[in-house]
Amino acid sequence: MSGFDLILFDCDGVLVDSEIIAAEVESKLLRDSGFEITAEEMCIRFAGLDWKNILLTVEKEAELPLSAALIDKSEALLDRALSIRVKMIDGVRTALSRLTEQRCICSNSSSKRLDMMLTKVGLKPYFEGHVYSAKDLGPDRTKPKPDIYLHGAKQFNADPARCLVIEDSVHGVHAARAAGMRVIGFTGGSHTYPTHADRLTDAGAETVISRMTELPQMVDALKSWSELA
């Protein structure tokens, strides 16, 4: 059998251009707490991780105690910034209208935030309620663990080996590969950086695209590669 049973999309940095906004908010909070880091460095090191795991990593690395209140503070600041500034990634609507496979979203963002962002940019109808948050699965189930991608596949009774993931982060690619899924890397968000594509490939993405309008053609190409294998 050729083709894919299901395409699973990350959301932040793939469907909505939110990663750069998060990096700006979170890097400022860390600098204010005594840890020097730029928004670009946040994108390179931490894109695809949830804020709690970022804080734990920084605490361990810098031996710097960080207040638990930073979690709630970040959530409030980021929700406000996203509600004002978030936009759809260029070409997403065109790509989704051309793809014929079943699809869903699998994200580390909360369900509430996903609903807000997808409503704001007008993408909710393209996923018909199949929007899944790793935070809803329980504690410590976020990417780079594979749980959310396995959960998405389970909702469609899809074989992970016949699933394709679209990811912009190294941590997300690791999650998808750990789930036994194939991955297309994406570098078209505002948070991209010079070595982005290479790092996604090194993490396990079969190929990388920089424009979402390239996605339908690339999906067809991967189907052909499967048939020839």
KETORMI-107752 format. One line per 3 residues: their letters; for each residue x, y, z of N, C-alpha, C. Coordinates in nm, 4 decimals, padded with zeros to 6 digits. Layout:
a	X Y Z X Y Z X Y Z  ...
! end
This chain:
msg	00.0851 -00.1194 00.0000 00.0000 00.0000 00.0000 00.0886 00.1243 00.0000  00.0491 00.2237 -00.0764 00.1257 00.3474 -00.0843 00.0522 00.4589 -00.0117  00.1224 00.5683 00.0090 00.0601 00.6858 00.0683 00.0650 00.6849 00.2190
fdl	-00.0078 00.7792 00.2785 -00.0104 00.7965 00.4229 -00.1538 00.7882 00.4728  -00.1701 00.7271 00.5904 -00.3029 00.7204 00.6519 -00.3397 00.8514 00.7200  -00.2363 00.9268 00.7639 -00.2616 01.0445 00.8465 -00.1424 01.1390 00.8389
ilf	-00.1720 01.2698 00.8304 -00.0683 01.3720 00.8420 -00.0905 01.4455 00.9738  00.0133 01.4492 01.0558 00.0051 01.5119 01.1874 00.0892 01.6388 01.1854  00.0248 01.7504 01.2136 00.0916 01.8801 01.2118 00.1245 01.9258 01.3528
dcd	00.2490 01.9687 01.3736 00.2760 02.0540 01.4880 00.2021 02.1853 01.4603  00.1823 02.2669 01.5615 00.1108 02.3929 01.5401 00.2046 02.5134 01.5427  00.2709 02.5353 01.6566 00.3569 02.6532 01.6714 00.4769 02.6454 01.5774
gvl	00.4880 02.7442 01.4899 00.5980 02.7465 01.3963 00.5748 02.6688 01.2689  00.4622 02.5981 01.2611 00.4261 02.5217 01.1413 00.2980 02.5760 01.0791  00.1954 02.5920 01.1612 00.0679 02.6465 01.1143 00.0524 02.7936 01.1506
vds	00.0980 02.8290 01.2686 00.0920 02.9688 01.3126 00.2330 03.0163 01.3479  00.2596 03.1427 01.3216 00.3949 03.1982 01.3389 00.4110 03.2488 01.4816  00.4099 03.1550 01.5745 00.4060 03.1894 01.7167 00.5371 03.1685 01.7899
eii	00.6273 03.0877 01.7346 00.7500 03.0551 01.8073 00.8341 03.1791 01.8367  00.8418 03.2712 01.7412 00.9231 03.3910 01.7635 00.8628 03.4770 01.8744  00.7307 03.4798 01.8824 00.6643 03.5570 01.9883 00.6954 03.4952 02.1241
aae	00.6863 03.3634 02.1327 00.7182 03.2949 02.2579 00.8640 03.3176 02.2969  00.9533 03.3123 02.1986 01.0960 03.3309 02.2268 01.1237 03.4698 02.2820  01.0551 03.5694 02.2287 01.0759 03.7067 02.2756 01.0252 03.7234 02.4191
ves	00.9074 03.6702 02.4471 00.8505 03.6816 02.5818 00.9350 03.6046 02.6831  00.9705 03.4821 02.6498 01.0395 03.3958 02.7455 01.1850 03.4372 02.7663  01.2514 03.4828 02.6601 01.3906 03.5269 02.6784 01.3971 03.6492 02.7680
kll	01.3000 03.7397 02.7572 01.2984 03.8572 02.8446 01.2773 03.8156 02.9907  01.1874 03.7208 03.0133 01.1648 03.6741 03.1500 01.2911 03.6109 03.2079  01.3622 03.5355 03.1273 01.4862 03.4729 03.1758 01.5943 03.5769 03.2022
rds	01.6055 03.6754 03.1135 01.7056 03.7806 03.1365 01.6736 03.8585 03.2633  01.5456 03.8875 03.2842 01.5050 03.9593 03.4051 01.5343 03.8785 03.5314  01.5464 03.7454 03.5136 01.5734 03.6575 03.6280 01.7221 03.6282 03.6445
gfe	01.8054 03.6871 03.5559 01.9497 03.6718 03.5701 02.0159 03.5750 03.4749  01.9404 03.5217 03.3770 01.9983 03.4285 03.2803 02.0001 03.4960 03.1440  02.1192 03.5262 03.0952 02.1319 03.5995 02.9698 02.1088 03.5081 02.8500
ita	02.0084 03.5408 02.7711 01.9769 03.4634 02.6513 01.8954 03.5511 02.5572  01.9223 03.5410 02.4282 01.8485 03.6187 02.3291 01.7308 03.5375 02.2769  01.6409 03.6059 02.2070 01.5280 03.5366 02.1452 01.5764 03.4343 02.0427
eem	01.6804 03.4695 01.9656 01.7325 03.3751 01.8669 01.7894 03.2510 01.9347  01.8604 03.2706 02.0443 01.9146 03.1561 02.1177 01.8022 03.0693 02.1746  01.6936 03.1323 02.2167 01.5776 03.0562 02.2629 01.5254 02.9665 02.1522
cir	01.5171 03.0206 02.0302 01.4661 02.9429 01.9169 01.5571 02.8245 01.8863  01.6865 02.8490 01.8890 01.7821 02.7436 01.8551 01.7817 02.6326 01.9596  01.7795 02.6707 02.0860 01.7949 02.5724 02.1930 01.6638 02.5098 02.2391
fag	01.5574 02.5891 02.2415 01.4399 02.5446 02.3147 01.3101 02.5355 02.2338  01.3121 02.5701 02.1050 01.1892 02.5583 02.0255 01.1385 02.4145 02.0325  01.0095 02.4004 02.0588 00.9499 02.2676 02.0689 00.9391 02.2148 02.2100
ldw	01.0045 02.2807 02.3065 00.9926 02.2424 02.4471 00.8887 02.3293 02.5160  00.8196 02.2729 02.6149 00.7281 02.3570 02.6908 00.8064 02.4389 02.7932  00.7425 02.5448 02.8437 00.8087 02.6422 02.9306 00.8595 02.5780 03.0588
kni	00.7852 02.4843 03.1144 00.8279 02.4189 03.2377 00.9616 02.3484 03.2179  00.9763 02.2758 03.1078 01.1013 02.2037 03.0826 01.2159 02.2989 03.0491  01.1832 02.4121 02.9865 01.2857 02.5136 02.9626 01.3400 02.5648 03.0960
llt	01.2502 02.5968 03.1874 01.2924 02.6472 03.3190 01.3770 02.5449 03.3934  01.3373 02.4175 03.3878 01.4139 02.3132 03.4556 01.5539 02.3007 03.3963  01.5642 02.3125 03.2648 01.6937 02.3048 03.1980 01.7829 02.4220 03.2382
vek	01.7246 02.5427 03.2401 01.8021 02.6614 03.2768 01.8472 02.6543 03.4225  01.7579 02.6115 03.5101 01.7943 02.5988 03.6518 01.9132 02.5052 03.6702  01.9094 02.3931 03.6017 02.0169 02.2945 03.6145 02.1475 02.3466 03.5555
eae	02.1377 02.4101 03.4389 02.2571 02.4578 03.3690 02.3243 02.5731 03.4422  02.2426 02.6689 03.4864 02.2981 02.7909 03.5455 02.3046 02.7867 03.6975  02.2523 02.6778 03.7546 02.2430 02.6684 03.9008 02.1776 02.7942 03.9560
lpl	02.0696 02.8308 03.8882 01.9990 02.9543 03.9202 01.8557 02.9204 03.9604  01.8194 02.9398 04.0848 01.6818 02.9087 04.1264 01.5823 03.0039 04.0599  01.4841 02.9471 03.9935 01.3832 03.0274 03.9250 01.2485 03.0090 03.9931
saa	01.1772 03.1161 04.0080 01.0496 03.1132 04.0780 00.9440 03.0362 03.9984  00.8682 02.9541 04.0709 00.7579 02.8827 04.0064 00.6547 02.9798 03.9506  00.6531 03.1008 04.0030 00.5591 03.2018 03.9541 00.5882 03.2405 03.8098
lid	00.7107 03.2130 03.7625 00.7439 03.2438 03.6239 00.6580 03.1653 03.5262  00.6119 03.0473 03.5684 00.5274 02.9668 03.4798 00.3975 03.0405 03.4512  00.3290 03.0834 03.5576 00.2022 03.1548 03.5388 00.2242 03.2897 03.4719
kse	00.3324 03.3571 03.5076 00.3593 03.4883 03.4490 00.3822 03.4768 03.2997  00.4594 03.3769 03.2600 00.4844 03.3559 03.1175 00.3558 03.3245 03.0431  00.2738 03.2378 03.1001 00.1491 03.1996 03.0335 00.0615 03.3215 03.0074
all	00.0488 03.4074 03.1070 -00.0363 03.5257 03.0918 00.0209 03.6224 02.9887  00.1511 03.6494 02.9971 00.2140 03.7418 02.9015 00.2082 03.6882 02.7605  00.2344 03.5581 02.7450 00.2371 03.4998 02.6120 00.0973 03.4917 02.5511
dra	-00.0010 03.4551 02.6302 -00.1379 03.4512 02.5780 -00.1802 03.5889 02.5281  -00.1435 03.6930 02.6035 -00.1788 03.8289 02.5628 -00.1086 03.8667 02.4319  00.0211 03.8354 02.4231 00.0968 03.8694 02.3025 00.0453 03.7925 02.1812
lsi	00.0166 03.6644 02.1990 -00.0327 03.5833 02.0875 -00.1685 03.6307 02.0394  -00.2546 03.6686 02.1328 -00.3894 03.7129 02.0948 -00.3859 03.8380 02.0079  -00.2782 03.9144 02.0214 -00.2639 04.0374 01.9434 -00.1834 04.0155 01.8158
rvk	-00.0759 03.9363 01.8258 00.0242 03.9347 01.7193 00.0268 03.8096 01.6321  -00.0277 03.6985 01.6782 -00.0074 03.5746 01.6038 -00.0742 03.5797 01.4661  -00.0044 03.5242 01.3669 -00.0551 03.5173 01.2304 -00.0358 03.3757 01.1767
mid	-00.1090 03.3457 01.0716 -00.0923 03.2185 01.0047 00.0402 03.2165 00.9283  00.1042 03.1020 00.9247 00.2210 03.0841 00.8382 00.1769 03.0984 00.6926  00.2528 03.1722 00.6137 00.2192 03.1918 00.4726 00.2048 03.0571 00.4013
gvr	00.0989 03.0447 00.3237 00.0800 02.9267 00.2403 00.0089 02.8111 00.3050  -00.0228 02.8208 00.4339 -00.0860 02.7085 00.5036 -00.2225 02.6748 00.4451  -00.3047 02.7752 00.4240 -00.4396 02.7473 00.3745 -00.4351 02.6811 00.2367
tal	-00.3443 02.7267 00.1525 -00.3291 02.6658 00.0200 -00.2867 02.5202 00.0326  -00.1888 02.4941 00.1188 -00.1405 02.3573 00.1364 -00.2509 02.2657 00.1886  -00.3233 02.3108 00.2899 -00.4280 02.2278 00.3485 -00.5396 02.1992 00.2491
srl	-00.5702 02.2945 00.1639 -00.6777 02.2751 00.0659 -00.6396 02.1744 -00.0416  -00.5099 02.1500 -00.0596 -00.4636 02.0575 -00.1639 -00.4357 01.9172 -00.1116  -00.4161 01.9038 00.0182 -00.3890 01.7725 00.0760 -00.5192 01.6947 00.0929
teq	-00.5160 01.5664 00.0609 -00.6371 01.4840 00.0682 -00.6355 01.3875 00.1868  -00.5215 01.3730 00.2525 -00.5105 01.2787 00.3637 -00.5841 01.3295 00.4884  -00.6222 01.2362 00.5753 -00.6725 01.2750 00.7068 -00.5636 01.3537 00.7786
rci	-00.6064 01.4438 00.8676 -00.5064 01.5293 00.9327 -00.5477 01.5613 01.0758  -00.4482 01.5957 01.1565 -00.4744 01.6425 01.2919 -00.3584 01.7314 01.3356  -00.3762 01.7967 01.4487 -00.2717 01.8781 01.5103 -00.2287 01.8112 01.6400
csn	-00.0981 01.8016 01.6620 -00.0423 01.7466 01.7859 00.0603 01.8458 01.8385  00.0310 01.9077 01.9515 00.1094 02.0219 01.9983 00.1399 02.0127 02.1467  00.2480 02.0811 02.1870 00.2763 02.0983 02.3295 00.1961 02.2119 02.3915
sss	00.1393 02.2993 02.3097 00.0604 02.4106 02.3629 -00.0683 02.3595 02.4266  -00.1225 02.4364 02.5193 -00.2464 02.3969 02.5856 -00.3637 02.4008 02.4877  -00.4669 02.3268 02.5191 -00.5863 02.3260 02.4342 -00.6479 02.4651 02.4231
krl	-00.6474 02.5378 02.5338 -00.7034 02.6730 02.5337 -00.6264 02.7640 02.4392  -00.4927 02.7569 02.4454 -00.4110 02.8410 02.3576 -00.4274 02.7992 02.2116  -00.4311 02.6700 02.1857 -00.4502 02.6220 02.0491 -00.5822 02.6729 01.9920
dmm	-00.6868 02.6652 02.0717 -00.8175 02.7114 02.0248 -00.8140 02.8599 01.9942  -00.7492 02.9375 02.0803 -00.7406 03.0822 02.0589 -00.6661 03.1136 01.9298  -00.5493 03.0507 01.9098 -00.4683 03.0816 01.7931 -00.5354 03.0354 01.6636
ltk	-00.5885 02.9145 01.6647 -00.6515 02.8619 01.5431 -00.7776 02.9398 01.5075  -00.8500 02.9854 01.6095 -00.9681 03.0686 01.5851 -00.9267 03.2029 01.5262  -00.8222 03.2616 01.5824 -00.7771 03.3934 01.5364 -00.7349 03.3912 01.3893
vgl	-00.6636 03.2860 01.3485 -00.6132 03.2819 01.2101 -00.7082 03.2095 01.1146  -00.8154 03.1509 01.1661 -00.9162 03.0901 01.0789 -00.8865 02.9487 01.0324  -00.8096 02.8716 01.1102 -00.7719 02.7369 01.0660 -00.8516 02.6242 01.1314
kpy	-00.9351 02.6534 01.2287 -01.0078 02.5471 01.2982 -01.0882 02.4568 01.2040  -01.1582 02.5119 01.1037 -01.2387 02.4249 01.0173 -01.1578 02.3202 00.9408  -01.0299 02.3446 00.9202 -00.9473 02.2508 00.8435 -00.9137 02.1243 00.9226
feg	-00.9394 02.1255 01.0534 -00.9024 02.0107 01.1360 -01.0219 01.9452 01.2050  -01.1392 02.0002 01.1920 -01.2647 01.9369 01.2338 -01.2567 01.8769 01.3749  -01.1998 01.9513 01.4664 -01.1943 01.9068 01.6052 -01.0789 01.8155 01.6395
hvy	-00.9989 01.7789 01.5425 -00.8861 01.6890 01.5692 -00.7615 01.7702 01.6050  -00.7680 01.8347 01.7212 -00.6595 01.9192 01.7715 -00.6247 01.8674 01.9103  -00.5014 01.8199 01.9260 -00.4629 01.7503 02.0485 -00.3457 01.8189 02.1165
sak	-00.3581 01.8329 02.2478 -00.2534 01.8945 02.3297 -00.1874 01.7896 02.4176  -00.0545 01.7872 02.4182 00.0174 01.6938 02.5039 -00.0109 01.7208 02.6510  -00.0458 01.8432 02.6844 -00.0742 01.8769 02.8240 -00.1996 01.8063 02.8745
dlg	-00.2885 01.7677 02.7838 -00.4106 01.6982 02.8239 -00.3873 01.5506 02.8531  -00.2706 01.4995 02.8185 -00.2424 01.3572 02.8386 -00.1967 01.3265 02.9799  -00.1574 01.4312 03.0545 -00.1071 01.4115 03.1895 00.0304 01.4734 03.2039
pdr	00.0862 01.4691 03.3252 00.2167 01.5330 03.3484 00.3297 01.4626 03.2734  00.4243 01.5432 03.2281 00.5465 01.4917 03.1657 00.5192 01.4049 03.0434  00.4267 01.4493 02.9589 00.3970 01.3746 02.8363 00.4249 01.4584 02.7113
tkp	00.4911 01.5721 02.7286 00.5145 01.6627 02.6163 00.6346 01.6177 02.5325  00.6439 01.6744 02.4119 00.7597 01.6482 02.3266 00.8857 01.6965 02.3990  00.9964 01.6257 02.3866 01.0320 01.5273 02.2841 00.9843 01.3854 02.3081
kpd	00.9009 01.3619 02.4083 00.8407 01.2293 02.4220 00.7415 01.2082 02.3077  00.7214 01.0844 02.2644 00.6374 01.0575 02.1467 00.4879 01.0519 02.1750  00.4488 01.0690 02.3012 00.3120 01.0397 02.3440 00.2037 01.1096 02.2623
iyl	00.2220 01.2387 02.2354 00.1160 01.3133 02.1674 00.0987 01.2657 02.0233  00.2072 01.2279 01.9579 00.1946 01.1767 01.8217 00.1306 01.0379 01.8198  00.1638 00.9547 01.9159 00.0985 00.8244 01.9253 -00.0499 00.8400 01.9570
hga	-00.0810 00.9390 02.0407 -00.2212 00.9672 02.0737 -00.2978 01.0105 01.9484  -00.2376 01.0997 01.8692 -00.3032 01.1443 01.7464 -00.3302 01.0297 01.6515  -00.2326 00.9427 01.6335 -00.2511 00.8282 01.5437 -00.3613 00.7358 01.5944
kqf	-00.3674 00.7182 01.7256 -00.4667 00.6287 01.7845 -00.6092 00.6754 01.7568  -00.6298 00.8073 01.7522 -00.7651 00.8603 01.7284 -00.8174 00.8225 01.5898  -00.7263 00.7924 01.4982 -00.7647 00.7558 01.3620 -00.7387 00.6075 01.3320
nad	-00.6996 00.5322 01.4350 -00.6593 00.3926 01.4153 -00.5541 00.3819 01.3053  -00.4621 00.4763 01.3035 -00.3591 00.4827 01.2000 -00.2307 00.4146 01.2478  -00.1689 00.3404 01.1587 -00.0401 00.2783 01.1853 00.0669 00.3881 01.1870
par	00.1428 00.4031 01.2969 00.2465 00.5073 01.2998 00.3411 00.5027 01.1802  00.3686 00.3835 01.1283 00.4589 00.3715 01.0141 00.3991 00.4313 00.8877  00.2678 00.4538 00.8881 00.2009 00.5144 00.7734 00.1529 00.6559 00.8040
clv	00.2186 00.7169 00.9033 00.1888 00.8548 00.9422 00.3043 00.9464 00.9031  00.2699 01.0697 00.8683 00.3686 01.1712 00.8313 00.3510 01.2922 00.9213  00.4599 01.3377 00.9807 00.4572 01.4517 01.0730 00.5242 01.5717 01.0072
ied	00.4678 01.6911 01.0309 00.5272 01.8162 00.9850 00.5748 01.8916 01.1080  00.7058 01.9114 01.1190 00.7651 01.9668 01.2412 00.8686 02.0740 01.2105  00.8767 02.1727 01.2986 00.9752 02.2795 01.2829 01.0865 02.2727 01.3868
svh	01.0754 02.1838 01.4860 01.1734 02.1828 01.5941 01.2447 02.0495 01.6047  01.3681 02.0552 01.6511 01.4458 01.9334 01.6746 01.3750 01.8437 01.7757  01.3235 01.9030 01.8829 01.2550 01.8242 01.9848 01.1298 01.7575 01.9282
gvh	01.0604 01.8266 01.8412 00.9424 01.7694 01.7786 00.9764 01.6568 01.6826  01.0854 01.6733 01.6070 01.1297 01.5662 01.5169 01.1674 01.4424 01.5979  01.2375 01.4629 01.7082 01.2719 01.3495 01.7944 01.1462 01.2777 01.8429
aar	01.0436 01.3530 01.8797 00.9183 01.2931 01.9264 00.8533 01.2094 01.8167  00.8480 01.2647 01.6964 00.7847 01.1943 01.5851 00.8615 01.0680 01.5477  00.9932 01.0778 01.5445 01.0741 00.9605 01.5091 01.0627 00.8534 01.6178
aag	01.0559 00.8950 01.7444 01.0393 00.7988 01.8531 00.9042 00.7287 01.8437  00.8068 00.7961 01.7828 00.6750 00.7367 01.7615 00.6716 00.6447 01.6401  00.7827 00.6364 01.5663 00.7889 00.5509 01.4489 00.7309 00.6131 01.3242
mrv	00.7268 00.7458 01.3197 00.6657 00.8172 01.2082 00.7709 00.8841 01.1202  00.7343 00.9091 00.9967 00.8203 00.9830 00.9045 00.7982 01.1328 00.9262  00.8978 01.2123 00.8905 00.8916 01.3553 00.9238 00.9399 01.4411 00.8082
igf	00.8641 01.5470 00.7810 00.9093 01.6577 00.6967 00.9406 01.7745 00.7890  01.0614 01.8284 00.7787 01.0978 01.9460 00.8562 01.0508 02.0729 00.7868  01.0229 02.1756 00.8659 00.9742 02.3026 00.8115 01.0529 02.4180 00.8720
tgg	01.1006 02.5072 00.7853 01.1824 02.6208 00.8313 01.1262 02.7543 00.7846  00.9956 02.7632 00.7646 00.9370 02.8856 00.7100 00.8848 02.9843 00.8116  00.9018 02.9559 00.9403 00.8565 03.0492 01.0424 00.9561 03.1609 01.0654
sht	00.9124 03.2660 01.1333 00.9997 03.3810 01.1599 01.1128 03.3481 01.2568  01.1037 03.2338 01.3239 01.2058 03.1959 01.4215 01.3193 03.1139 01.3590  01.3182 03.0960 01.2284 01.4216 03.0136 01.1660 01.5597 03.0777 01.1799
ypt	01.6634 02.9967 01.1655 01.8014 03.0425 01.1844 01.8893 02.9674 01.0839  02.0144 03.0102 01.0632 02.0958 02.9577 00.9531 02.1145 02.8057 00.9496  02.1263 02.7407 01.0640 02.1497 02.5958 01.0658 02.0226 02.5147 01.0912
had	01.9088 02.5797 01.0817 01.7814 02.5170 01.1160 01.7570 02.3887 01.0363  01.7676 02.3967 00.9045 01.7391 02.2808 00.8194 01.8338 02.1650 00.8496  01.9610 02.1961 00.8670 02.0587 02.0907 00.8961 02.0271 02.0211 01.0280
rlt	01.9862 02.0976 01.1264 01.9568 02.0382 01.2570 01.8319 01.9501 01.2510  01.7323 01.9896 01.1719 01.6129 01.9065 01.1563 01.6467 01.7764 01.0853  01.7311 01.7853 00.9838 01.7742 01.6654 00.9125 01.8530 01.5728 01.0043
dag	01.9453 01.6304 01.0801 02.0250 01.5502 01.1737 01.9356 01.4817 01.2777  01.8256 01.5455 01.3133 01.7345 01.4888 01.4135 01.6504 01.3749 01.3571  01.6402 01.3678 01.2229 01.5656 01.2568 01.1637 01.4630 01.2935 01.0587
aet	01.4507 01.4225 01.0237 01.3592 01.4605 00.9156 01.4123 01.4082 00.7820  01.3241 01.3492 00.7017 01.3680 01.2955 00.5725 01.4025 01.4058 00.4736  01.3313 01.5145 00.4834 01.3544 01.6291 00.3964 01.3047 01.7528 00.4683
vis	01.3406 01.8696 00.4185 01.3031 01.9953 00.4817 01.2514 02.0907 00.3753  01.1409 02.1587 00.4047 01.0873 02.2613 00.3156 01.0870 02.3944 00.3888  01.0943 02.5019 00.3117 01.0945 02.6355 00.3717 00.9681 02.7139 00.3381
rmt	00.8852 02.6603 00.2500 00.7577 02.7247 00.2155 00.6464 02.6221 00.2272  00.5385 02.6593 00.2920 00.4303 02.5652 00.3129 00.3618 02.5264 00.1820  00.3702 02.6121 00.0811 00.3111 02.5771 -00.0483 00.3823 02.4590 -00.1138
elp	00.5023 02.4258 -00.0656 00.5757 02.3106 -00.1185 00.5270 02.1782 -00.0602  00.4461 02.1846 00.0451 00.4115 02.0632 00.1186 00.3363 01.9593 00.0352  00.2287 01.9942 -00.0367 00.1579 01.8901 -00.1120 00.2479 01.8155 -00.2107
qmv	00.3340 01.8871 -00.2792 00.4255 01.8236 -00.3733 00.5238 01.7326 -00.3003  00.5714 01.7752 -00.1857 00.6657 01.6935 -00.1104 00.5989 01.5679 -00.0555  00.4739 01.5802 -00.0121 00.4004 01.4617 00.0339 00.3892 01.3605 -00.0799
dal	00.3570 01.4075 -00.1990 00.3488 01.3183 -00.3144 00.4839 01.2541 -00.3440  00.5906 01.3308 -00.3290 00.7245 01.2766 -00.3539 00.7577 01.1661 -00.2543  00.7233 01.1868 -00.1275 00.7513 01.0846 -00.0268 00.6699 00.9586 -00.0521
ksw	00.5492 00.9738 -00.1037 00.4704 00.8554 -00.1411 00.5439 00.7773 -00.2495  00.5967 00.8468 -00.3484 00.6689 00.7806 -00.4568 00.7929 00.7102 -00.4058  00.8644 00.7750 -00.3135 00.9841 00.7126 -00.2578 00.9465 00.5835 -00.1835
sel	00.8309 00.5831 -00.1179 00.7866 00.4643 -00.0467 00.7599 00.3503 -00.1446  00.7000 00.3840 -00.2571 00.6662 00.2809 -00.3563 00.7899 00.2196 -00.4176  00.8988 00.3014 -00.4285 01.0211 00.2525 -00.4904 01.1078 00.1742 -00.3927
a	01.0817 00.1978 -00.2630 01.1650 00.1329 -00.1600 01.1430 -00.0192 -00.1570
! end
